């Protein structure tokens, strides 16, 4: 997503881009991602938003937060609220569909896409920057953009990151696993108790677990995707997904309310993997000619639902930064500006994702009761004080009134150009 998004954004600015893909063909893997207004704003700027409207059946959903045991709504928002507040809707879609739309648009723009070209090394120390792929071919470039975070385990393996930081681990383990389950709409709709789950995005919070239920379209069919976060078991494998032990998996959620029990009873097969974060020492190589974006730079835990949004914002911001380059000697400064513009935002999203995950998985008790009380009050508070539509550039306090406006109301392109004008002036603009 980050790589194709960056390729499109850069070609729109007049750059010649070659995409090196390690797999032999396009592989639309991965699960459901949530596109909030900030992400859809980028997709509209890239020119692919209308295509995605068709895939999503122009059907946004309202998000909710619920108690695991009885299904009580702690937060419940109308589907249209997000678009009214932030200019674009919130909807879930399959990662593979987004990848396919970006790929087809890249082909139409004449972008060179080479498959089965796994990067094995970079020569970043010579006068000429060179990418070395698995058959020994050497490809020269002015800039290398590392968007090669392996899926479905986000951010764990990145050949570009390993080449520029060979001695750094760069990965932090959350200690939890995530299991994904997909249930056809016909099954979900067959029971009134589960049918309503096809009409909303719901995060269920339980002791040491969460379960996100998200309806999504693939072609002309709909299904309900479940992202189930839970404690790690002894069969967990680092760096790859594996088949889940279904009976053991169900045990994690045995105390959840009846609708969830019914959904999980339909589960026959699922895959599980570890949840990890990435935090390299820098996103830019020492030479200032190689840059990391997306999960390769800042993979976050899933509880804020902004992994895709941050990747797309990276892509658009990188194009704006490189627009300020006049001669090749300007490249390191432009890439450093990119990291400074994006770094604090992505770090705060990472931090909040981890904090939200800890709060969402609290065991029953006083802390959980206070959390639930705060969520009910926060929901009413936000309704009483809508966003005034003035852009929020300063980092907000978590859960402050400005937090959601800063997150979903953000325009990465406008923000980047405000910061770039401060750094470079307007003489290199356009």
C-alpha positions as CSV (number, residue, x, y, z in Angstrom):
1,X,0.0,0.0,0.0
2,X,2.7,2.5,1.0
3,X,4.9,1.6,-2.0
4,X,2.1,1.8,-4.6
5,X,0.8,4.9,-3.0
6,X,4.2,6.6,-3.1
7,X,4.8,5.5,-6.7
8,X,1.5,7.1,-7.8
9,X,2.1,10.3,-5.8
10,X,5.7,10.7,-7.1
11,X,4.8,10.1,-10.7
12,X,2.1,12.8,-10.4
13,X,4.9,15.1,-9.5
14,X,6.9,14.1,-12.6
15,X,9.3,11.6,-11.1
16,X,10.3,8.4,-12.9
17,X,9.5,5.5,-10.6
18,X,10.3,1.7,-10.7
19,X,8.5,-0.5,-8.2
20,X,10.5,-3.7,-7.3
21,X,8.1,-6.4,-5.9
22,X,9.6,-9.5,-4.2
23,X,6.6,-11.8,-5.1
24,X,6.3,-13.4,-8.6
25,X,2.9,-11.8,-9.1
26,X,0.4,-9.4,-7.3
27,X,-0.7,-11.1,-4.1
28,X,-3.7,-9.4,-2.6
29,X,-3.1,-10.7,0.9
30,X,-4.0,-9.4,4.3
31,X,-7.2,-8.7,6.1
32,X,-9.5,-5.8,6.7
33,X,-8.3,-2.3,7.1
34,X,-10.2,0.7,8.2
35,X,-10.0,3.9,6.1
36,X,-10.8,7.0,8.1
37,X,-11.2,10.5,6.6
38,X,-7.5,11.3,6.7
39,X,-6.7,8.2,4.6
40,X,-9.6,8.7,2.2
41,X,-8.4,12.3,1.7
42,X,-5.1,11.0,0.4
43,X,-6.8,8.4,-1.8
44,X,-8.9,11.1,-3.4
45,X,-5.8,13.1,-4.1
46,X,-4.2,10.1,-5.7
47,X,-7.2,9.7,-8.0
48,X,-8.4,6.3,-6.8
49,X,-11.2,7.3,-4.4
50,X,-14.0,6.9,-6.9
51,X,-12.9,3.3,-7.7
52,X,-12.9,2.5,-4.0
53,X,-16.4,3.9,-3.6
54,X,-17.6,1.2,-6.0
55,X,-15.9,-1.5,-4.0
56,X,-17.1,-0.3,-0.7
57,X,-20.7,-0.1,-2.2
58,X,-20.7,3.6,-1.0
59,X,-21.6,2.2,2.5
60,X,-19.9,3.8,5.4
61,X,-20.3,2.4,8.9
62,X,-20.6,3.9,12.4
63,X,-18.0,2.7,14.9
64,X,-18.9,1.5,18.4
65,X,-17.2,0.2,21.5
66,X,-18.9,-2.5,23.6
67,X,-18.5,-4.5,26.8
68,X,-17.6,-8.1,26.2
69,X,-20.0,-9.7,28.7
70,X,-23.3,-8.1,27.9
71,X,-22.6,-6.2,24.7
72,X,-23.3,-2.8,26.4
73,X,-22.5,0.1,24.1
74,X,-19.9,2.4,25.7
75,X,-19.6,4.4,22.5
76,X,-21.9,4.3,19.5
77,X,-21.7,6.7,16.5
78,X,-23.9,7.2,13.4
79,X,-22.3,6.2,10.1
80,X,-22.7,9.7,8.7
81,X,-21.1,11.5,11.7
82,X,-17.5,10.8,10.6
83,X,-18.0,12.3,7.1
84,X,-19.9,15.3,8.5
85,X,-17.2,16.0,10.9
86,X,-14.0,15.3,8.8
87,X,-15.1,15.5,5.2
88,X,-14.8,11.8,4.2
89,X,-16.5,8.7,5.4
90,X,-15.1,5.9,7.6
91,X,-15.3,2.4,6.1
92,X,-13.6,-1.0,6.3
93,X,-12.3,-2.6,3.1
94,X,-10.2,-5.6,2.3
95,X,-6.5,-4.8,1.9
96,X,-6.4,-6.8,-1.3
97,X,-9.0,-4.7,-2.9
98,X,-7.1,-1.5,-2.1
99,X,-3.9,-3.0,-3.3
100,X,-5.6,-4.1,-6.6
101,X,-7.0,-0.6,-7.2
102,X,-3.7,1.1,-6.5
103,X,-1.9,-1.5,-8.8
104,X,-4.3,-0.9,-11.7
105,X,-4.0,2.8,-11.4
106,X,-0.2,2.6,-11.3
107,X,-0.2,0.5,-14.5
108,X,-2.5,3.1,-16.2
109,X,0.0,5.8,-15.2
110,X,2.8,3.9,-16.9
111,X,4.7,3.1,-13.7
112,X,7.3,0.4,-14.1
113,X,6.4,-2.6,-11.9
114,X,8.8,-5.5,-11.8
115,X,7.8,-8.7,-10.0
116,X,10.0,-11.4,-8.5
117,X,12.7,-8.8,-7.8
118,X,13.5,-9.3,-4.1
119,X,16.0,-6.8,-2.9
120,X,19.0,-8.5,-1.2
121,X,21.3,-5.5,-0.6
122,X,21.9,-1.8,-1.1
123,X,25.1,-0.1,-2.0
124,X,24.6,3.2,-0.3
125,X,28.2,4.1,0.4
126,X,29.4,4.6,-3.2
127,X,28.9,7.7,-5.3
128,X,26.0,6.0,-7.1
129,X,23.2,4.6,-5.1
130,X,22.6,1.0,-6.2
131,X,19.9,-1.6,-5.4
132,X,21.0,-5.3,-5.8
133,X,18.2,-7.8,-6.4
134,X,18.3,-11.6,-5.9
135,X,19.7,-12.6,-9.3
136,X,22.6,-10.1,-8.9
137,X,21.2,-7.4,-11.1
138,X,22.3,-3.9,-10.0
139,X,19.8,-1.0,-10.4
140,X,21.0,2.6,-10.0
141,X,18.7,5.2,-8.5
142,X,18.7,8.7,-7.1
143,X,16.5,7.7,-4.2
144,X,15.4,4.3,-2.7
145,X,12.1,4.2,-0.9
146,X,11.8,1.2,1.4
147,X,8.1,0.2,1.7
148,X,8.8,-3.5,2.0
149,X,7.2,-4.4,5.3
150,X,6.2,-8.0,5.0
151,X,2.6,-9.0,5.3
152,X,0.6,-10.4,7.0
153,X,3.0,-9.8,9.9
154,X,3.3,-6.0,9.5
155,X,6.8,-4.4,9.6
156,X,8.7,-7.5,10.8
157,X,10.9,-8.1,7.7
158,X,12.2,-5.3,5.6
159,X,15.2,-5.9,3.3
160,X,15.8,-2.2,2.9
161,X,15.7,-1.5,6.6
162,X,18.0,-4.4,7.2
163,X,20.5,-3.0,4.6
164,X,20.7,0.4,6.2
165,X,20.5,-0.7,9.8
166,X,22.1,-4.2,9.9
167,X,22.8,-4.2,13.6
168,X,19.5,-2.8,14.9
169,X,16.6,-5.0,15.9
170,X,14.0,-2.3,15.1
171,X,11.1,-4.5,16.2
172,X,9.2,-4.5,19.5
173,X,7.0,-7.4,20.4
174,X,3.6,-6.7,22.0
175,X,3.4,-10.1,23.7
176,X,-0.1,-10.7,22.2
177,X,-1.4,-12.5,19.1
178,X,-4.1,-11.7,16.6
179,X,-6.4,-14.2,15.0
180,X,-8.5,-13.3,11.9
181,X,-11.9,-15.0,11.1
182,X,-14.2,-14.3,8.1
183,X,-17.9,-15.3,8.3
184,X,-20.2,-15.0,5.2
185,X,-23.0,-12.5,5.5
186,X,-25.6,-15.1,4.9
187,X,-24.6,-16.9,8.1
188,X,-24.4,-13.7,10.1
189,X,-27.8,-12.6,8.8
190,X,-29.4,-15.9,9.6
191,X,-29.8,-15.1,13.3
192,X,-31.4,-11.8,14.5
193,X,-28.9,-11.6,17.4
194,X,-25.9,-11.6,15.1
195,X,-27.5,-9.9,12.1
196,X,-27.1,-6.4,13.5
197,X,-23.3,-6.8,13.6
198,X,-23.3,-6.5,9.8
199,X,-24.5,-2.9,10.2
200,X,-21.7,-1.4,12.3
201,X,-18.0,-1.6,13.1
202,X,-17.7,-2.9,16.7
203,X,-14.8,-3.2,19.1
204,X,-15.6,-5.5,22.0
205,X,-13.4,-5.1,25.0
206,X,-12.7,-8.0,27.4
207,X,-10.1,-9.2,29.9
208,X,-6.8,-9.6,28.0
209,X,-8.7,-9.7,24.8
210,X,-10.5,-7.5,22.2
211,X,-12.6,-8.5,19.2
212,X,-13.2,-6.1,16.3
213,X,-16.2,-7.1,14.1
214,X,-16.2,-5.3,10.7
215,X,-18.4,-5.9,7.7
216,X,-16.6,-5.7,4.4
217,X,-17.5,-6.3,0.7
218,X,-15.4,-8.4,-1.7
219,X,-16.8,-8.4,-5.2
220,X,-20.6,-8.8,-4.9
221,X,-20.4,-10.6,-1.6
222,X,-20.2,-9.3,2.0
223,X,-18.8,-11.0,5.0
224,X,-18.1,-10.1,8.6
225,X,-14.4,-10.0,9.5
226,X,-13.3,-10.6,13.1
227,X,-9.9,-9.4,14.3
228,X,-9.4,-11.1,17.6
229,X,-6.6,-10.0,19.9
230,X,-5.6,-12.4,22.7
231,X,-2.8,-13.7,24.8
232,X,0.0,-15.6,23.3
233,X,0.1,-19.4,23.4
234,X,3.0,-21.9,23.3
235,X,2.6,-22.5,19.5
236,X,3.3,-18.9,18.6
237,X,5.9,-18.5,15.8
238,X,7.9,-15.3,15.3
239,X,7.7,-13.6,12.0
240,X,5.1,-15.7,10.3
241,X,1.4,-16.6,10.5
242,X,0.2,-20.1,11.3
243,X,-3.0,-22.0,11.5
244,X,-4.9,-21.4,14.7
245,X,-6.0,-24.1,17.1
246,X,-9.7,-23.3,16.9
247,X,-10.7,-24.9,20.2
248,X,-8.0,-23.1,22.1
249,X,-8.8,-19.9,20.3
250,X,-12.5,-20.1,21.3
251,X,-11.4,-20.5,24.9
252,X,-10.0,-17.0,25.0
253,X,-13.5,-15.6,24.2
254,X,-15.7,-18.1,26.1
255,X,-17.1,-15.4,28.4
256,X,-18.1,-13.0,25.6
257,X,-21.8,-12.3,25.0
258,X,-24.1,-14.6,23.1
259,X,-23.7,-12.9,19.6
260,X,-20.0,-13.5,19.7
261,X,-20.3,-17.1,20.9
262,X,-22.6,-17.8,18.0
263,X,-20.2,-16.2,15.5
264,X,-17.2,-18.2,16.8
265,X,-19.2,-21.4,16.7
266,X,-19.1,-21.1,12.8
267,X,-15.3,-20.8,12.8
268,X,-13.6,-23.8,11.2
269,X,-10.3,-22.4,10.2
270,X,-8.3,-19.2,11.0
271,X,-4.8,-17.9,11.0
272,X,-2.9,-16.2,13.8
273,X,0.3,-14.2,14.1
274,X,2.2,-12.0,16.6
275,X,1.5,-8.3,16.9
276,X,4.6,-6.2,16.6
277,X,5.7,-2.6,16.3
278,X,8.7,-1.3,14.3
279,X,10.9,1.6,15.5
280,X,14.2,1.9,13.6
281,X,16.7,4.5,14.8
282,X,16.0,6.6,11.8
283,X,13.9,6.5,8.7
284,X,16.7,7.9,6.5
285,X,20.1,6.3,5.8
286,X,23.4,8.0,6.6
287,X,23.8,9.1,3.0
288,X,20.4,10.7,3.0
289,X,19.4,8.8,-0.2
290,X,17.3,5.9,1.3
291,X,14.1,6.4,3.2
292,X,11.7,4.1,5.0
293,X,7.9,4.6,4.8
294,X,4.8,2.8,6.1
295,X,5.1,-0.3,8.3
296,X,8.8,-0.6,7.5
297,X,9.3,2.7,9.4
298,X,6.5,2.7,12.1
299,X,4.3,-0.4,12.2
300,X,1.7,0.1,15.0
301,X,-0.6,-2.1,17.0
302,X,-4.1,-2.3,15.6
303,X,-6.3,-0.5,18.2
304,X,-6.4,3.0,16.6
305,X,-7.0,1.6,13.1
306,X,-4.5,3.9,11.4
307,X,-1.8,1.7,9.9
308,X,-3.1,2.2,6.4
309,X,-3.8,5.9,7.0
310,X,-0.3,6.5,8.2
311,X,1.2,4.7,5.2
312,X,-0.8,6.7,2.7
313,X,0.0,9.9,4.5
314,X,3.7,9.0,4.2
315,X,3.3,8.5,0.5
316,X,1.7,11.8,-0.1
317,X,4.1,13.7,2.2
318,X,7.2,12.2,0.6
319,X,6.0,13.4,-2.8
320,X,5.6,17.0,-1.4
321,X,9.0,16.9,0.2
322,X,10.8,15.8,-3.0
323,X,9.0,18.5,-4.9
324,X,11.3,20.9,-3.1
325,X,14.4,19.3,-4.6
326,X,16.1,21.3,-7.3
327,X,19.5,19.5,-7.5
328,X,20.5,16.1,-6.3
329,X,22.4,17.6,-3.3
330,X,19.0,18.7,-2.0
331,X,17.8,15.1,-1.5
332,X,19.2,14.5,2.0
333,X,17.6,17.7,3.3
334,X,14.3,16.8,1.7
335,X,14.2,13.3,3.2
336,X,15.2,14.7,6.6
337,X,12.3,17.1,6.3
338,X,10.1,14.2,5.5
339,X,11.0,12.4,8.7
340,X,10.6,15.5,10.8
341,X,7.2,16.2,9.4
342,X,5.9,12.6,9.7
343,X,7.9,11.3,12.7
344,X,6.1,12.9,15.6
345,X,2.6,12.1,14.2
346,X,3.4,8.5,13.6
347,X,5.1,8.1,17.0
348,X,2.0,9.5,18.7
349,X,-0.3,7.1,16.8
350,X,2.0,4.2,17.8
351,X,1.9,5.3,21.4
352,X,-1.8,5.8,21.5
353,X,-2.4,2.4,19.8
354,X,-0.4,0.7,22.6
355,X,-2.1,2.7,25.3
356,X,-5.6,2.0,23.9
357,X,-4.8,-1.7,23.6
358,X,-3.8,-1.9,27.3
359,X,-7.0,-0.1,28.3
360,X,-9.2,-2.1,26.1
361,X,-7.9,-5.4,27.5
362,X,-8.2,-4.5,31.2
363,X,-9.5,-7.3,33.4
364,X,-12.7,-6.7,35.2
365,X,-12.3,-4.5,38.2
366,X,-12.0,-0.8,39.3
367,X,-9.7,0.3,36.4
368,X,-12.1,-1.3,33.9
369,X,-15.1,0.3,35.5
370,X,-13.4,3.8,35.4
371,X,-12.5,3.2,31.8
372,X,-16.1,2.4,30.9
373,X,-17.3,5.5,32.8
374,X,-14.8,7.7,30.9
375,X,-15.8,6.3,27.5
376,X,-19.5,7.0,28.2
377,X,-18.6,10.6,29.3
378,X,-16.2,11.2,26.4
379,X,-18.9,10.2,23.9
380,X,-21.3,12.8,25.3
381,X,-18.5,15.4,25.6
382,X,-17.5,15.1,21.9
383,X,-21.1,15.4,20.8
384,X,-21.5,18.6,22.8
385,X,-18.3,20.2,21.4
386,X,-18.0,19.5,17.6
387,X,-14.8,20.3,15.8
388,X,-14.6,23.9,14.5
389,X,-12.9,22.7,11.3
390,X,-9.7,24.7,12.0
391,X,-6.7,22.5,11.3
392,X,-4.9,21.1,14.3
393,X,-1.1,21.1,13.7
394,X,0.2,20.8,17.3
395,X,0.4,17.4,18.9
396,X,-2.7,17.0,21.1
397,X,-3.1,15.5,24.5
398,X,-4.5,12.0,24.1
399,X,-8.3,11.9,24.5
400,X,-8.4,15.7,24.4
401,X,-11.1,17.5,22.3
402,X,-8.5,18.1,19.6
403,X,-7.4,14.5,19.4
404,X,-9.9,13.1,16.9
405,X,-9.7,16.3,14.8
406,X,-5.9,16.0,14.7
407,X,-6.2,12.3,13.7
408,X,-9.0,12.1,11.2
409,X,-9.4,15.7,10.2
410,X,-5.7,15.9,9.1
411,X,-4.7,16.9,5.6
412,X,-1.2,15.5,5.2
413,X,-0.5,17.4,2.0
414,X,-1.6,20.8,3.4
415,X,0.3,20.2,6.7
416,X,3.5,19.1,4.8
417,X,3.5,22.2,2.7
418,X,3.0,24.5,5.7
419,X,6.1,22.9,7.3
420,X,8.0,22.8,4.0
421,X,7.4,26.5,3.5
422,X,8.8,27.2,7.0
423,X,11.9,25.2,6.1
424,X,12.5,26.0,2.5
425,X,10.4,29.1,1.8
426,X,8.1,29.1,-1.2
427,X,10.7,29.6,-3.9
428,X,10.9,25.9,-4.8
429,X,7.1,25.4,-4.6
430,X,5.6,23.8,-7.7
